[in-house]
Amino acid sequence: MAPHNDQRAEIYALATEVLGETASAERWMLEPAIGLNQQVPADLIGTPEGAELVETYLIQIEHGVYV
């Protein structure tokens, strides 16, 4: 089951908050992310599990926790 558009919007909003501006968030969502095993965040948010991974990673970035 795919996440609702509301969840996608929330993740994009979180990315914007963490990265400081919409353009940076949109760019980040389209590039492979080291902390997501080189997966593209925009691709991952197509599933509830992937959306949770992206959200968790953004929160880690926000708090300076890199794994």
CNS distance restraints for C-alpha pairs under 8 A (distance, minus, plus):
assign (resid   1 and name CA) (resid  47 and name CA) 6.50 0.50 0.50
assign (resid   1 and name CA) (resid  48 and name CA) 7.08 0.50 0.50
assign (resid   2 and name CA) (resid  46 and name CA) 5.52 0.50 0.50
assign (resid   2 and name CA) (resid  47 and name CA) 4.70 0.50 0.50
assign (resid   2 and name CA) (resid  48 and name CA) 6.08 0.50 0.50
assign (resid   3 and name CA) (resid   7 and name CA) 6.08 0.50 0.50
assign (resid   3 and name CA) (resid   8 and name CA) 6.96 0.50 0.50
assign (resid   3 and name CA) (resid  45 and name CA) 7.23 0.50 0.50
assign (resid   3 and name CA) (resid  46 and name CA) 6.39 0.50 0.50
assign (resid   3 and name CA) (resid  47 and name CA) 5.81 0.50 0.50
assign (resid   3 and name CA) (resid  48 and name CA) 5.29 0.50 0.50
assign (resid   3 and name CA) (resid  51 and name CA) 7.41 0.50 0.50
assign (resid   4 and name CA) (resid   8 and name CA) 6.61 0.50 0.50
assign (resid   5 and name CA) (resid   9 and name CA) 6.07 0.50 0.50
assign (resid   6 and name CA) (resid  10 and name CA) 6.12 0.50 0.50
assign (resid   7 and name CA) (resid  11 and name CA) 6.24 0.50 0.50
assign (resid   7 and name CA) (resid  51 and name CA) 7.95 0.50 0.50
assign (resid   8 and name CA) (resid  12 and name CA) 6.27 0.50 0.50
assign (resid   8 and name CA) (resid  45 and name CA) 6.80 0.50 0.50
assign (resid   8 and name CA) (resid  51 and name CA) 7.69 0.50 0.50
assign (resid   9 and name CA) (resid  13 and name CA) 6.06 0.50 0.50
assign (resid  10 and name CA) (resid  14 and name CA) 6.09 0.50 0.50
assign (resid  11 and name CA) (resid  15 and name CA) 6.10 0.50 0.50
assign (resid  11 and name CA) (resid  51 and name CA) 7.63 0.50 0.50
assign (resid  11 and name CA) (resid  54 and name CA) 7.68 0.50 0.50
assign (resid  11 and name CA) (resid  55 and name CA) 6.23 0.50 0.50
assign (resid  12 and name CA) (resid  16 and name CA) 6.16 0.50 0.50
assign (resid  12 and name CA) (resid  25 and name CA) 6.87 0.50 0.50
assign (resid  12 and name CA) (resid  26 and name CA) 7.51 0.50 0.50
assign (resid  12 and name CA) (resid  29 and name CA) 7.98 0.50 0.50
assign (resid  13 and name CA) (resid  17 and name CA) 6.19 0.50 0.50
assign (resid  14 and name CA) (resid  18 and name CA) 6.07 0.50 0.50
assign (resid  14 and name CA) (resid  55 and name CA) 7.72 0.50 0.50
assign (resid  14 and name CA) (resid  58 and name CA) 7.28 0.50 0.50
assign (resid  15 and name CA) (resid  19 and name CA) 5.83 0.50 0.50
assign (resid  15 and name CA) (resid  25 and name CA) 5.13 0.50 0.50
assign (resid  15 and name CA) (resid  58 and name CA) 6.51 0.50 0.50
assign (resid  16 and name CA) (resid  20 and name CA) 5.51 0.50 0.50
assign (resid  16 and name CA) (resid  21 and name CA) 5.11 0.50 0.50
assign (resid  16 and name CA) (resid  22 and name CA) 5.07 0.50 0.50
assign (resid  16 and name CA) (resid  24 and name CA) 7.14 0.50 0.50
assign (resid  16 and name CA) (resid  25 and name CA) 4.89 0.50 0.50
assign (resid  16 and name CA) (resid  26 and name CA) 7.90 0.50 0.50
assign (resid  17 and name CA) (resid  21 and name CA) 6.95 0.50 0.50
assign (resid  18 and name CA) (resid  58 and name CA) 6.92 0.50 0.50
assign (resid  18 and name CA) (resid  59 and name CA) 7.87 0.50 0.50
assign (resid  18 and name CA) (resid  61 and name CA) 7.36 0.50 0.50
assign (resid  18 and name CA) (resid  62 and name CA) 5.52 0.50 0.50
assign (resid  19 and name CA) (resid  24 and name CA) 6.22 0.50 0.50
assign (resid  19 and name CA) (resid  25 and name CA) 5.94 0.50 0.50
assign (resid  20 and name CA) (resid  24 and name CA) 7.16 0.50 0.50
assign (resid  20 and name CA) (resid  25 and name CA) 7.69 0.50 0.50
assign (resid  21 and name CA) (resid  25 and name CA) 6.34 0.50 0.50
assign (resid  22 and name CA) (resid  26 and name CA) 6.07 0.50 0.50
assign (resid  23 and name CA) (resid  27 and name CA) 6.13 0.50 0.50
assign (resid  24 and name CA) (resid  28 and name CA) 6.02 0.50 0.50
assign (resid  25 and name CA) (resid  29 and name CA) 6.10 0.50 0.50
assign (resid  26 and name CA) (resid  30 and name CA) 6.60 0.50 0.50
assign (resid  27 and name CA) (resid  31 and name CA) 6.59 0.50 0.50
assign (resid  28 and name CA) (resid  32 and name CA) 7.99 0.50 0.50
assign (resid  28 and name CA) (resid  33 and name CA) 7.80 0.50 0.50
assign (resid  28 and name CA) (resid  41 and name CA) 7.69 0.50 0.50
assign (resid  29 and name CA) (resid  40 and name CA) 6.53 0.50 0.50
assign (resid  29 and name CA) (resid  41 and name CA) 4.93 0.50 0.50
assign (resid  29 and name CA) (resid  42 and name CA) 5.07 0.50 0.50
assign (resid  30 and name CA) (resid  40 and name CA) 5.82 0.50 0.50
assign (resid  30 and name CA) (resid  41 and name CA) 6.51 0.50 0.50
assign (resid  30 and name CA) (resid  42 and name CA) 5.81 0.50 0.50
assign (resid  31 and name CA) (resid  39 and name CA) 7.88 0.50 0.50
assign (resid  31 and name CA) (resid  40 and name CA) 5.37 0.50 0.50
assign (resid  31 and name CA) (resid  41 and name CA) 7.27 0.50 0.50
assign (resid  32 and name CA) (resid  36 and name CA) 7.62 0.50 0.50
assign (resid  32 and name CA) (resid  37 and name CA) 7.95 0.50 0.50
assign (resid  32 and name CA) (resid  38 and name CA) 4.54 0.50 0.50
assign (resid  32 and name CA) (resid  39 and name CA) 4.82 0.50 0.50
assign (resid  32 and name CA) (resid  40 and name CA) 4.31 0.50 0.50
assign (resid  32 and name CA) (resid  41 and name CA) 7.08 0.50 0.50
assign (resid  33 and name CA) (resid  37 and name CA) 6.60 0.50 0.50
assign (resid  33 and name CA) (resid  38 and name CA) 4.73 0.50 0.50
assign (resid  33 and name CA) (resid  39 and name CA) 5.79 0.50 0.50
assign (resid  33 and name CA) (resid  40 and name CA) 6.15 0.50 0.50
assign (resid  33 and name CA) (resid  41 and name CA) 7.10 0.50 0.50
assign (resid  34 and name CA) (resid  38 and name CA) 4.92 0.50 0.50
assign (resid  34 and name CA) (resid  39 and name CA) 7.69 0.50 0.50
assign (resid  35 and name CA) (resid  57 and name CA) 6.95 0.50 0.50
assign (resid  35 and name CA) (resid  66 and name CA) 7.49 0.50 0.50
assign (resid  35 and name CA) (resid  67 and name CA) 6.64 0.50 0.50
assign (resid  36 and name CA) (resid  40 and name CA) 7.64 0.50 0.50
assign (resid  36 and name CA) (resid  41 and name CA) 7.64 0.50 0.50
assign (resid  36 and name CA) (resid  53 and name CA) 7.57 0.50 0.50
assign (resid  36 and name CA) (resid  54 and name CA) 7.49 0.50 0.50
assign (resid  36 and name CA) (resid  57 and name CA) 7.52 0.50 0.50
assign (resid  39 and name CA) (resid  43 and name CA) 7.57 0.50 0.50
assign (resid  39 and name CA) (resid  44 and name CA) 7.24 0.50 0.50
assign (resid  40 and name CA) (resid  44 and name CA) 6.38 0.50 0.50
assign (resid  41 and name CA) (resid  45 and name CA) 6.30 0.50 0.50
assign (resid  41 and name CA) (resid  50 and name CA) 7.99 0.50 0.50
assign (resid  41 and name CA) (resid  54 and name CA) 6.08 0.50 0.50
assign (resid  42 and name CA) (resid  46 and name CA) 7.36 0.50 0.50
assign (resid  44 and name CA) (resid  50 and name CA) 4.42 0.50 0.50
assign (resid  44 and name CA) (resid  51 and name CA) 6.06 0.50 0.50
assign (resid  44 and name CA) (resid  53 and name CA) 7.90 0.50 0.50
assign (resid  44 and name CA) (resid  54 and name CA) 7.20 0.50 0.50
assign (resid  45 and name CA) (resid  49 and name CA) 7.80 0.50 0.50
assign (resid  45 and name CA) (resid  50 and name CA) 4.99 0.50 0.50
assign (resid  45 and name CA) (resid  51 and name CA) 4.02 0.50 0.50
assign (resid  45 and name CA) (resid  52 and name CA) 7.76 0.50 0.50
assign (resid  45 and name CA) (resid  54 and name CA) 7.02 0.50 0.50
assign (resid  46 and name CA) (resid  50 and name CA) 6.74 0.50 0.50
assign (resid  46 and name CA) (resid  51 and name CA) 6.89 0.50 0.50
assign (resid  47 and name CA) (resid  51 and name CA) 6.05 0.50 0.50
assign (resid  48 and name CA) (resid  52 and name CA) 6.20 0.50 0.50
assign (resid  49 and name CA) (resid  53 and name CA) 6.37 0.50 0.50
assign (resid  50 and name CA) (resid  54 and name CA) 6.27 0.50 0.50
assign (resid  51 and name CA) (resid  55 and name CA) 6.10 0.50 0.50
assign (resid  52 and name CA) (resid  56 and name CA) 6.01 0.50 0.50
assign (resid  53 and name CA) (resid  57 and name CA) 6.11 0.50 0.50
assign (resid  54 and name CA) (resid  58 and name CA) 6.16 0.50 0.50
assign (resid  55 and name CA) (resid  59 and name CA) 6.28 0.50 0.50
assign (resid  56 and name CA) (resid  60 and name CA) 6.23 0.50 0.50
assign (resid  57 and name CA) (resid  61 and name CA) 6.23 0.50 0.50
assign (resid  58 and name CA) (resid  62 and name CA) 6.13 0.50 0.50
assign (resid  59 and name CA) (resid  63 and name CA) 6.25 0.50 0.50
assign (resid  60 and name CA) (resid  64 and name CA) 5.98 0.50 0.50
assign (resid  60 and name CA) (resid  65 and name CA) 4.72 0.50 0.50
assign (resid  60 and name CA) (resid  66 and name CA) 6.36 0.50 0.50
assign (resid  61 and name CA) (resid  65 and name CA) 5.82 0.50 0.50
assign (resid  61 and name CA) (resid  66 and name CA) 6.54 0.50 0.50
